[in-house]
Amino acid sequence: MSFHLLRCFWVVSLILITIQKNEAQTVTAQAIQNEITRIMTDPQLKHARLGLYVQNVKSNKVLLNHNGTKSFTPASVMKVISTATALNVLGKNYKFITRLEYDGIIQNGVLKGNLYIRGGGDPTLGAEGLGILMKTWTDAIKKLNIKRIDGKIVGDARIFEHQMTPPNWSWVDLGNYYGAGASGLSIHENMYRIYFKSGTKIGSATTVVRHEPKITNLWFTNEVTTGTKNSGDQSYIYGSPYSFHRYVRGTIPVGQKAFAVKGSMPDPALFCADFLRRKLQTAGVFVNGEATTVRHLKHQNKMSWKKRTVFHTHYSATLQEIVKKTNLKSMNLYAEHLFKMISQKLKGKGSTKVSASLIESHWRAKGVNTGGLVVDDGSGLSRTDLVTPQQLTQILDKMQDSKNFDALFYSLPVAGKSGTMARRCRGTIAQGNLRAKTGSLTGVRSFSGYVTNPQGQRLAFTLMVNNYTGAGYNVSAKLEKLLVLIAKLKS
C-alpha cells in the first residue's frame, strides 16, 4: 500500500471514529421524554406544567415537542422577544439621543427662557456615573457664556407615554429597582439606594440613614425590622410612579451600619432636571426658576411651545451593546425601553399597548404561530404575559436569517461562563456551548436559547415550567439536567 493510500485510510478512519464518538454522545428525543416523565413525579413538580420545544435551525426539523403549543408565563425569557424585535426594527447600530435645548434668548450672560433636557428614551443615560454626565452638561451650558437662567430647568420625556409601568405589574414590584418604569427621560437606571442601620437584636427597629442620589421631597415610612445575621435583603419598597411617599417593609440583617436597598425613582425626568439645577448652582450658574417637567407644565397649563435651540447632543452606546447588557444581566428597565422604542420608531410614540400589538404582528408576518401569545410588557415582569415554547423557539429560528442575528446570539448568557447562566451546567457538554436567556418568577423557571449538539448542528430550544412549589433553586437544578440532555440531542 502506498504512503498516499495509507494516509487516506487513516484520515477516513479518524473521521469514522469521530463520527461514531459523536453519535455515542447523543441522546434521543425519547430519552429526554423519559427524563421529563421522571422529574415530573417530583413532589415540587407534581402539580406543575412543563413545556419543551427543540428545533434544528438549519433543517427547521422539530426534534422535540412537549406541550410546545401551550401558553406559559415566561418571566424574563420575554426579553428574547423584545430584544430580537428591537434589533430588527431599530438595527444593531442604533443609538439613543438625548438633547439639551433652550428657548428664549441669551443676552449678557443671562438665558431669558427655559432650559430643556429632551429625553430620547435612553435607558443607559447616567448609568456610568451621574457626576461625569452632569459635568459634561454644565460645561456645555457654560460654553454658551450663561451665568444665570431666568427660566426653569425642564425634563422632557414626551417620546414615551406618561404611564411608565405596564398596568398589570404587581404592587410589590413597583417601588423596587427591578420594577422601575420606562420614562422617555430615564437617568441612573431610575434607581436610588436607601441606607439602613439595623438593630442589635432580631425584631428590633431599623433606621433610615440616608438615600443616594438625593431625590427632593422623597420620604419614607420605615417598617423594616432587624432579621438574622444571614437573612440577607428581605425588604421591599412600596410606592407608585410619580408618588414621593414610599413604604419600606421586611427585614435586613442584624448589626448593619449602612445596609443598601435599591428603589425605583418616582419621577426620573423631574429628578434629572432637579439634579442638573443643583449642579448648575454649585458650578456658579444661578437658576431663578424651579426644576419641573413637561408633564407638570401641561397639567398646570403653563407649557411654553416656543421654538427651541439644540446646543448639546448626547449619544448612547449602540443598541447591540445595550441588548447584550439587557440579556446578560436581565435588565428589566432596559427591556422596557427597547420595547417602547419599537412603537416610537414605527408609530411616533412609545406605548406599551401599541408595542405589544406591533411585536405580535411583526413575528406573525415572519411565519411565527402567534396563537396563545399575550404580550403585556417587554421584560417579563408581568404575570399576564403568555408565550408558548414553540413561539420563542421559532423566533430564535427566524433570527438566524436576520442581519442582526449575531447581536442577539452573543447577548445570551453562556452556560458555566457568563450572566445568569454563569453557575449552571458546569462540567458538562453544555458548558461554554449552550447560550440561553433565563427567566424566574415565583413558580416560574424558563430557559430559551441555542446549543450545538455533538453532531455539530445548532439547535434552538425553549424550556418552561409553571406552577411548581417550594424553592426555585431546587427546580432549576432539575431543569439543568434537561438542558444538558438537550445539548446532546440527536438531530
C-alpha positions, -999 to +999 in steps of 0.1 A: +000+000+000+014+034-010+020+061+016-007+082+000-033+054+002-022+047+038-026+083+048-061+084+032-070+052+051-060+068+084-078+100+077-110+082+068-106+060+099-102+091+121-133+106+106-153+075+111-141+072+147-150+109+154-185+104+139-190+072+160-178+090+191-201+120+185-230+096+178-223+079+211-225+112+229-260+119+215-293+111+231-327+105+216-358+126+220-374+096+237-346+097+263-355+133+271-392+125+272-384+098+297-364+122+319-394+147+317-417+119+329-393+111+358-388+147+371-425+155+369-431+128+396-410+150+420-433+165+448-422+200+437-434+194+402-464+172+409-489+199+401-467+219+377-467+221+339-436+217+318-431+227+281-402+220+259-397+227+222-364+220+203-358+227+166-328+223+143-323+258+129-306+246+097-332+220+086-361+235+106-369+200+118-387+199+151-368+175+173-389+176+204-423+190+213-436+185+248-465+209+255-448+232+230-480+249+218-494+255+253-491+290+268-468+296+297-459+326+319-424+333+305-408+355+331-376+371+318-373+350+286-398+375+274-367+397+268-357+374+239-388+386+221-383+423+230-346+424+221-349+404+189-378+427+177-359+458+187-328+447+168-350+440+137-368+473+139-341+497+151-309+479+138-279+469+160-261+502+154-290+524+166-281+550+192-304+568+216-301+606+215-306+630+245-306+667+237-300+699+257-322+728+244-333+762+254-360+786+243-359+824+246-326+843+241-292+845+257-282+881+265-254+895+286-248+861+302-285+856+310-307+829+295-341+846+293-361+814+289-362+777+299-335+751+296-348+716+285-334+681+288-352+664+259-352+626+265-347+602+237-357+570+255-321+561+265-321+535+293-284+540+299-283+578+305-261+584+335-256+547+342-219+550+341-218+579+365-241+609+372-211+631+380-195+626+346-227+633+328-236+664+348-201+679+343-204+674+306-238+692+306-227+720+329-196+726+307-219+727+276-240+753+293-210+774+303-197+774+268-228+794+259-215+820+284-246+815+305-242+828+341-278+830+350-310+813+339-342+833+345-364+804+335-369+768+345-349+735+341-374+713+323-373+675+319-390+665+286-400+628+285-426+631+258-410+605+235-428+579+256-463+578+271-466+592+307-476+558+321-441+544+329-451+509+341-473+484+324-508+483+340-505+447+352-473+449+371-476+438+407-478+463+436-449+445+454-426+452+425-432+489+416-412+506+443-382+484+439-352+488+415-362+459+393-397+474+389-386+508+377-407+520+348-395+533+315-395+571+312-388+590+280-361+607+301-347+579+323-315+585+343-292+565+365-313+534+356-341+552+375-325+538+407-316+552+441-304+534+473-317+537+508-292+530+535-304+514+568-289+510+602-302+478+617-306+469+654-286+446+676-315+423+683-337+403+660-371+420+656-358+454+667-364+486+646-342+499+619-333+535+610-331+551+575-296+568+574-299+584+540-307+578+504-285+584+473-287+601+449-307+627+468-343+630+455-360+662+465-392+656+485-388+618+487-398+605+521-402+571+538-425+553+562-400+528+576-414+495+588-383+474+582-371+453+612-339+435+621-336+399+608-310+372+614-273+376+605-276+356+573-311+366+563-299+390+535-321+416+520-357+407+527-371+442+524-395+456+498-402+492+489-438+501+481-449+531+461-463+541+427-448+561+399-449+599+405-456+593+442-429+606+466-441+587+496-425+552+500-433+525+525-405+500+532-413+467+548-395+434+556-362+427+572-324+433+568-296+415+586-286+423+622-257+446+630-256+466+598-245+503+598-253+512+562-272+484+545-282+494+510-316+486+494-323+497+458-355+515+449-372+530+418-373+567+412-408+582+414-403+607+385-369+602+367-375+632+344-381+655+374-351+641+392-329+647+361-340+683+359-336+689+396-302+673+397-289+694+368-303+725+385-284+717+417-252+710+398-255+743+379-259+762+411-228+745+425-209+754+393-218+791+397-247+793+372-277+807+391-311+793+382-340+815+391-368+791+381-377+757+395-370+722+382-401+708+365-412+686+336-433+689+305-458+667+322-462+690+351-463+722+330-490+707+307-511+698+337-508+733+350-515+748+315-481+766+317-463+748+289-443+770+266-443+760+230-416+785+219-390+774+193-361+757+210-324+757+201-304+725+204-269+731+218-257+697+231-264+662+219-256+630+239-254+596+222-258+563+239-238+531+232-251+511+202-282+490+205-261+459+202-242+468+234-274+477+252-291+444+241-261+425+255-264+441+289-302+436+288-299+399+283-267+391+302-279+409+334-316+406+327-322+443+330-360+449+332-357+487+327-336+483+295-361+458+281-390+481+287-372+509+269-364+488+239-400+476+239-414+511+238-389+523+212-405+498+188-437+517+187-419+551+189-399+541+157-429+527+138-458+549+151-441+580+166-449+574+203-435+549+228-465+530+241-468+496+259-501+488+243-490+497+207-457+480+210-474+448+221-496+448+190-466+456+167-445+428+182-472+402+176-478+414+140-440+415+133-435+379+141-467+367+126-456+383+093-424+362+096-443+330+099-444+325+137-475+309+150-488+336+174-518+317+187-518+319+225-493+348+226-502+376+250-476+404+252-481+426+282-447+441+287-411+439+274-393+424+304-415+395+316-422+410+350-459+409+342-477+378+352-502+382+324-476+376+297-483+343+279-459+327+254-456+292+240-423+273+239-429+269+202-432+307+197-399+315+214-381+288+196-395+299+162-384+335+169-349+322+177-350+302+145-362+332+124-334+354+138-309+332+121-319+350+089-316+384+104-286+407+097-288+414+135-285+377+145-250+380+160-261+408+182-288+386+197-268+354+198-238+369+217-261+387+241-273+354+256-257+342+288-233+312+283-237+281+305-210+279+331-194+312+319-215+344+320-245+363+331-274+345+347-261+311+333-226+315+349-232+289+376-253+265+355-243+232+337-206+234+348-185+204+339-210+192+313-212+193+275-234+224+278-206+245+295-193+271+271-217+258+244-253+264+255-265+300+254-298+309+270-318+337+284-332+326+318-364+336+334-376+334+370-407+345+390-423+327+419-435+294+405-418+301+371-385+289+356-376+293+319-347+289+296-346+299+259-316+299+235-292+279+213-269+250+217-247+230+193-251+192+196-223+166+192-231+163+155-223+200+150-259+210+145-272+242+161-305+237+179-329+264+192-349+255+223-372+267+249-378+250+283-405+264+306-420+253+339-450+269+356-467+264+390-441+244+409-440+246+446-411+251+470-377+266+464-369+277+429-333+268+430-342+231+435-364+232+404-336+249+384-312+221+394-336+196+380-341+216+348-303+218+343-303+181+338-327+186+309-305+214+295-275+190+294-296+164+276-308+190+251-271+197+244-268+160+235-300+157+214-295+138+182-306+157+151 
